[in-house]
Amino acid sequence: MNKKGSTNFLDQKALIRPVLSLLKKYKLVVIGDSEIHGVELSYWLKIRAITQKINFIFGQKQDTKENPVKNTSH
């Protein structure tokens, strides 16, 4: 990709989608650094993982804050 700086989710998806299609018979691991838009891309890969064997791991910036999901069932 001929681009300076970080890419957005749509760019990342456009780059990854043909690779996933090409390698759909294989177990895959997608590894990304802290410039990856992890939440959106993670969700998209999780949906794809239903029909294809995909695992993924992304780095996080040091200033990333955890936002735990609150249990609202009480």
N, C-alpha and C positions, 0 to 999 in steps of 0.2 A: 504494500500500500504506500503510495507516494504522498505522505502527509507528515507534517511536523506536529508534534504535540500529541495529546491523547485523542483517541477516536471516540465517537459516540456509539450508543447501542446499535443503531441501525447499520453503521459501518461495520461493526464487529459481526453482527448477524449475517450481513451480506458476504463477509469474508469466510465465515465458518460454515455457513449452510452448504455450499458445494463440496466442501471437504467431508462433512458428515455424510452427505449423499454418496460420495465416491467410496467412502470407507465403511458403509453401513453394515457390512458383514463382519466387522472386527469390533472388539472391545476397545473403547477409546478413553483416553484421559486428556482433558483440556486443561492446560496450565496457563494461568495469567498472572501478570504482575499487578502492582497497585494502581496502574493506570486503567485497568479494566473496569467497566461499569458493572460491578459484581452483582448487584441486586437484580437488575433487569435481565442480564445475561444468565445469571444463575436460574432464575425462574424459567426462562426460555429453554435452557438446557435440561432442566428438571422435567419439563413437559415432553421434550424430545426423548428423554431417557425412558419413558414409558414404552416406547416401541423400539428403541435402540440402546445398546449397552454403552452408556456414556457416564463417566465420572468426571468431576471437575474440582479444581482448587484454585483459588485466587488469593493473591497477597492483599493485605490491607495497609493503608497508610497509618503511620503512628498515631495520628490525631483522630482516627476513627473511633467513634463512641458506640458502645453497645446499646442497642435499643431493644430490650427484651419484650417479648410479646406478653401482654397482660392477659391473665385469665379472667374473662368477663362472665363466666358461667355461674358465678356465685350470686 
